Amino acid sequence: MIRNLIWDFDGTLFDTYPAIANSLRAAVGDLAVPPSFEEVRDMALVSIDGCLSTLSMTYALPLEELEAGFERHYGNVTPDDQPPFTGVREVCELICARGGLNLIVTHRRRSGMDRLLAAHGLADLIADTVSCYDDEYPRKPDPAAFLMLIKRHHLRFDQTLAVGDRELDVLAAHAAGLPAALFAPTPTTVTAEVVLADFDALHQIVAGQRTPSAGAFDGLG
């Protein structure tokens, strides 16, 4: 039975990547003709810092100016333009109702995370968070932040599932000894114990209405 979830933030709990990609494109557009939305989004999915570095080198633009431009444009994006994914609230509420914990490990700065959680009424459903940026933990796929939460909250490996939208989320979970659910609305080749097309499927798993494939959770923890 799954009692605890360790969530990723961007692209998992919240649909933030469209706003991030548009802000990155706007930052380039202040200085040059920007690349396509899809190109920037795909780079940002891997790493925003990496995306900025690539854009800087590709377009021969000062990295500091790009970073400042991105911060300026993204700072003007409202929480309404960065909603939680459909079904996230219901899953978090179910975890809390069963006496479990919703936890977060993210590369995002804490201020931005807290702003979105509060704006969308999810803050009270989250028991603990780790911002690798502010708390100075290594970025995923390093498992250090996961291991700290496991120890701090005395989590049982067989009752805890990590949820993310990228390969590095899965790798970090596995390195910590946890099974992983990959939120992948489109086909993927990443190996995870559970692949989710939407969060109704995760709700069914947590509620015990759907069972992952046999052996999916074996060999971990």
C-alpha positions as CSV (number, residue, x, y, z in Angstrom):
1,M,0.0,0.0,0.0
2,I,1.3,3.4,-1.0
3,R,1.1,5.9,2.0
4,N,3.7,8.5,1.0
5,L,4.6,10.3,-2.2
6,I,7.8,12.2,-2.9
7,W,6.8,14.6,-5.7
8,D,8.8,16.5,-8.2
9,F,7.5,20.0,-8.7
10,D,7.8,21.5,-12.2
11,G,6.1,19.4,-14.8
12,T,4.7,17.0,-12.2
13,L,2.8,18.8,-9.5
14,F,2.5,22.0,-11.6
15,D,2.2,22.7,-15.3
16,T,4.9,25.3,-15.3
17,Y,7.0,24.5,-18.4
18,P,4.9,26.5,-20.9
19,A,5.4,29.6,-18.8
20,I,9.1,28.8,-18.3
21,A,9.7,28.2,-22.0
22,N,7.8,31.4,-23.0
23,S,9.9,33.4,-20.5
24,L,13.1,31.9,-21.9
25,R,12.0,32.8,-25.4
26,A,11.2,36.3,-24.4
27,A,14.6,36.7,-22.8
28,V,16.2,35.7,-26.1
29,G,13.8,37.9,-28.0
30,D,15.0,40.9,-26.1
31,L,18.3,40.5,-27.8
32,A,17.8,38.4,-30.9
33,V,15.3,36.3,-32.9
34,P,14.2,33.5,-30.5
35,P,14.1,29.8,-31.3
36,S,10.8,27.9,-31.4
37,F,8.8,27.2,-28.3
38,E,9.2,23.5,-28.7
39,E,13.0,23.8,-28.9
40,V,13.2,25.9,-25.8
41,R,10.7,23.7,-23.9
42,D,12.6,20.5,-24.7
43,M,15.9,22.1,-23.4
44,A,14.2,23.5,-20.3
45,L,12.8,20.0,-19.5
46,V,16.3,18.8,-19.1
47,S,17.7,21.8,-17.2
48,I,16.8,25.5,-17.1
49,D,20.4,26.4,-16.4
50,G,21.5,24.2,-19.2
51,C,19.0,25.8,-21.5
52,L,20.2,29.3,-20.7
53,S,23.8,28.2,-21.3
54,T,22.9,26.6,-24.6
55,L,21.0,29.7,-25.7
56,S,23.8,31.9,-24.7
57,M,26.4,30.0,-26.7
58,T,24.1,29.4,-29.7
59,Y,23.1,33.0,-30.1
60,A,26.3,34.6,-28.8
61,L,24.4,36.4,-26.1
62,P,25.7,37.4,-22.7
63,L,24.6,34.7,-20.2
64,E,24.1,37.3,-17.4
65,E,21.7,39.3,-19.6
66,L,19.8,36.2,-20.6
67,E,19.5,35.1,-16.9
68,A,18.3,38.6,-15.9
69,G,15.8,38.7,-18.8
70,F,14.4,35.3,-17.9
71,E,14.0,36.3,-14.2
72,R,12.2,39.5,-15.3
73,H,9.8,37.8,-17.7
74,Y,9.1,34.8,-15.5
75,G,8.6,37.1,-12.5
76,N,5.6,38.6,-14.4
77,V,3.9,35.2,-14.9
78,T,0.9,34.8,-12.6
79,P,0.1,31.6,-10.6
80,D,-3.1,31.3,-12.8
81,D,-0.8,30.6,-15.7
82,Q,1.0,27.8,-13.8
83,P,-1.8,25.6,-12.5
84,P,-1.5,22.2,-10.8
85,F,-2.1,19.3,-13.1
86,T,-5.7,17.9,-13.1
87,G,-6.0,15.3,-10.4
88,V,-3.0,16.4,-8.3
89,R,-5.1,17.9,-5.5
90,E,-7.2,14.8,-5.2
91,V,-4.2,12.5,-4.9
92,C,-2.6,14.8,-2.3
93,E,-5.9,14.8,-0.3
94,L,-6.2,11.1,-0.4
95,I,-2.6,10.6,0.9
96,C,-3.3,13.0,3.8
97,A,-6.7,11.3,4.5
98,R,-4.8,8.0,4.9
99,G,-2.3,9.4,7.3
100,G,0.5,9.6,4.8
101,L,2.8,12.3,3.7
102,N,3.2,14.4,0.5
103,L,6.8,15.5,0.2
104,I,8.6,17.5,-2.5
105,V,12.1,17.4,-3.9
106,T,12.7,20.1,-6.5
107,H,15.5,22.1,-8.2
108,R,13.2,25.1,-8.0
109,R,13.9,28.0,-5.6
110,R,11.8,27.7,-2.4
111,S,10.2,31.2,-2.9
112,G,8.7,30.2,-6.2
113,M,7.6,26.9,-4.9
114,D,5.9,28.3,-1.8
115,R,4.2,31.0,-3.9
116,L,2.5,28.5,-6.2
117,L,1.6,26.1,-3.4
118,A,0.0,28.9,-1.5
119,A,-1.7,30.5,-4.5
120,H,-3.4,27.2,-5.4
121,G,-4.3,26.1,-1.9
122,L,-1.9,23.1,-1.8
123,A,0.5,24.2,0.9
124,D,-1.4,22.5,3.8
125,L,-1.3,19.2,1.9
126,I,2.5,19.2,1.7
127,A,4.3,17.9,4.8
128,D,7.9,18.8,3.9
129,T,9.9,20.1,1.0
130,V,13.5,20.2,-0.2
131,S,14.7,22.9,-2.6
132,C,18.1,21.6,-3.9
133,Y,18.8,25.2,-4.8
134,D,18.2,26.8,-1.3
135,D,18.9,23.8,0.8
136,E,22.1,23.1,-1.0
137,Y,21.5,19.4,-1.8
138,P,23.0,17.9,-5.0
139,R,20.6,18.0,-7.9
140,K,18.8,14.9,-9.1
141,P,19.7,12.2,-10.1
142,D,21.7,12.3,-6.9
143,P,19.5,10.7,-4.3
144,A,20.8,12.7,-1.3
145,A,17.6,14.8,-0.8
146,F,15.4,11.6,-1.1
147,L,17.5,9.8,1.5
148,M,17.3,12.7,3.9
149,L,13.5,12.8,3.7
150,I,13.3,9.0,4.1
151,K,15.4,9.3,7.3
152,R,13.7,12.4,8.7
153,H,10.2,11.0,8.3
154,H,11.0,7.4,9.0
155,L,9.5,6.4,5.6
156,R,9.1,2.7,4.8
157,F,10.4,1.9,1.4
158,D,7.5,-0.4,0.6
159,Q,5.0,2.4,1.3
160,T,6.7,5.3,-0.5
161,L,6.6,6.2,-4.2
162,A,8.5,8.9,-6.0
163,V,6.6,10.8,-8.7
164,G,8.3,12.8,-11.5
165,D,8.2,13.6,-15.1
166,R,11.9,13.1,-16.2
167,E,14.4,10.4,-16.3
168,L,16.5,12.1,-13.6
169,D,13.5,11.8,-11.2
170,V,13.4,8.0,-11.8
171,L,17.1,7.6,-11.5
172,A,17.2,9.5,-8.2
173,A,14.3,7.5,-6.8
174,H,16.0,4.2,-7.8
175,A,19.3,5.3,-6.3
176,A,17.5,6.0,-3.0
177,G,15.9,2.5,-3.1
178,L,12.5,3.8,-4.0
179,P,10.1,2.8,-6.8
180,A,9.2,5.5,-9.2
181,A,6.1,6.6,-11.1
182,L,6.8,8.5,-14.3
183,F,4.2,11.1,-15.3
184,A,4.5,10.8,-19.1
185,P,1.4,11.9,-21.0
186,T,3.2,11.0,-24.2
187,P,5.1,7.7,-25.0
188,T,8.5,7.4,-23.3
189,T,11.4,4.9,-23.1
190,V,12.3,5.7,-19.5
191,T,12.0,2.6,-17.3
192,A,9.9,3.2,-14.2
193,E,7.7,0.9,-12.1
194,V,4.6,2.9,-13.0
195,V,4.0,5.1,-16.1
196,L,1.2,7.6,-15.6
197,A,-0.8,9.1,-18.5
198,D,-2.7,11.2,-15.9
199,F,-3.1,11.5,-12.2
200,D,-6.4,9.6,-12.1
201,A,-4.2,6.5,-12.6
202,L,-2.1,7.5,-9.6
203,H,-5.2,8.1,-7.5
204,Q,-6.4,4.6,-8.4
205,I,-3.1,3.1,-7.3
206,V,-3.0,4.9,-4.0
207,A,-6.6,4.0,-3.4
208,G,-5.9,0.4,-4.1
209,Q,-8.2,0.3,-7.1
210,R,-5.4,-0.4,-9.5
211,T,-2.4,-2.7,-9.0
212,P,0.9,-2.1,-10.7
213,S,2.2,-5.0,-12.8
214,A,3.4,-8.0,-10.8
215,G,6.9,-7.6,-9.5
216,A,7.0,-3.9,-10.3
217,F,8.1,-3.0,-6.7
218,D,10.4,-6.0,-6.2
219,G,14.1,-5.5,-5.6
220,L,13.9,-1.9,-4.3
221,G,14.1,-0.6,-0.7
